[in-house]
Amino acid sequence: MEPTQIRMIDVTDKTDTERRALAKGTVTMKPATLELIRKGRLEKGDVLAVARTAGIMAAKETHRLIPLCHPLRLTSVAVEIHVPDGDSDPAGVQITATAKGIGKTGFEMEALVAVTVCALTIYDMCKAADQRMTIGDIRLMEKSGGKSGTYLADE
């Protein structure tokens, strides 16, 4: 059996276009943990600020984390974390990340990495209070730009 060949895709001849990708994910937890986040009472500090920052930083390093990703010129990364008011079933937070820039290839991986690292940071900051948290539903919701055009996921 021959060894598997791997390679970074050659994008030399592709045109630079404005591109955007939006990804989402969730962290599900006990209602009491969600309440600790709401009230800012977790031992490690402001969960939402740290997680948002971690997501932005991670998007900027995607090419270092995913072996065959191209380094891209991001012009914007936004991470939003929605903490529902009151009791939600199941309890948890929703994360949305948007990555934008101009390039020869899309920003899907940057948006997905931002959501993933944001979720992992929330887990890390809350794990002393709740080891049963789950991270899930991480997926690409939208992308635009490039030859393949616009993609919209079914909700």
N, C-alpha and C positions, 0 to 999 in steps of 0.2 A: 504494500500500500504506500502510495506517495504521500509525503507530508502535505498538509493543507497549506495552501498559499494564502497569505494575507497581504493586503495592500491598502494604502490610503487612496481614495478615489481621486483621480486627476481632475481638477476643476479649472485648469489653466485657461481653457477656451470658453468658459462660461462668462456671461455678462454680470457685472456688479449690478444688483438691484436692491431696492429697499425691501426689507423682509421683516416679518413679525411672527412670533409664535406665542401661544398662550397655553399653559398647562395648569391642571388642578390636581389636588389630592386632599386626603383627610387624615386626621389623627383622632381616633375614637378613644374615649377615656371614661372613667367613673364621673358621675355628676359632681362629686366632691372635689375632684382634681380640677375640673373646669371652673368651679367656684374659686379655687385657690388662684388660678390664672387670672380670673376676672378681678379679684381683690388684690392681686400683686403680692401674695403671701407665700410664695415659694422661696425656699432657702437660697437658691442660686440667683434670684433677682428677677428682673423684668423679662419674662419668657418671650413675650411678643417682640420686643425690640431686639433681643439677641437673636431670635430665630429669623426675623426679617433680614437682619444684617448678614447672618450666616448664608441665607439663600442668595442674596445679592453677590456676596463674595464667591460663593461656589459657582454661580453662573459664569463669572469672569475667569474661572479656572477649569472650565469644562474640558478643554483640550488636554489638560494635564491629567484628568481623571479617567477619561474615556479614550483608550489608546488610538483609535483611528479617526477621531474628530479633528477637524481643521481649527486652528486658532482663528477666531473671528473678531471683527471690529464691532463690538457692542456699542450702541449709542445710548441705550437705555435698558435698565433692568428694574422692574417693579415687582415687589412681593407684597401681597395683601393677605392678611389673616383675619378671617371672620369668626368671631366668638359670638355664638347666638345668645340672645337675652333669655333669661328664664330657663325652664327645664326643656331640654330637647332630648329626643329619643331616636337614636342613641346620642349620648352626650359626646361632644367633640368639636373640633375646629376644622374649618375649611380653608385651604391654602390655594391661592391663585398667583401664578407668576407669569409675567410678560417679558419677553426678551425681544429687543428691536435692534436693527442695525442695517448696514449696507454691506453686501457681500456676494460671493459666488455660490454660496450654499446656505441652507436654512438655519434657523436658530431654535429648532425644536429641542435639541439636546440641552441647550442652555436653559430653556424654560423648565424642562423636566428635571434637570439637575438642581435648579433653584428650589423647586417644590420638594424634592427628595431630601435635600440637606436641611431645608427649613423644618420639615417633619421630623427628621432625626434629631435636630437640635431641641425641638419641643419635647421629644421623648427623653433626651438626655437631661433636660432641666426639670422634668417632672417625674422621673423614674423612682425617686425616693418615696414619692407619694402614691405611685400607681404603676406597678410593673406589668399590669395587664393591658396597657394601652396597645392599640393596633394602628399601624400605618397602612393606608390602602387607597384604592381608586386613583392611583397616580396615572394620569393619562393626558395626551395631547388633545386639546379642545379646538384649537384654531391654528391655522398658519396661513400666511399670505406672502406673495412675492415669488419671484423665480418662474421658471418655465412651466412648472406644474400648477401654478396659480393658487387659488384659495381652497383650503380644506376646512370644513366645519364638522365637528363630531356630532353624532346624535346624542342628545342629553338623556 
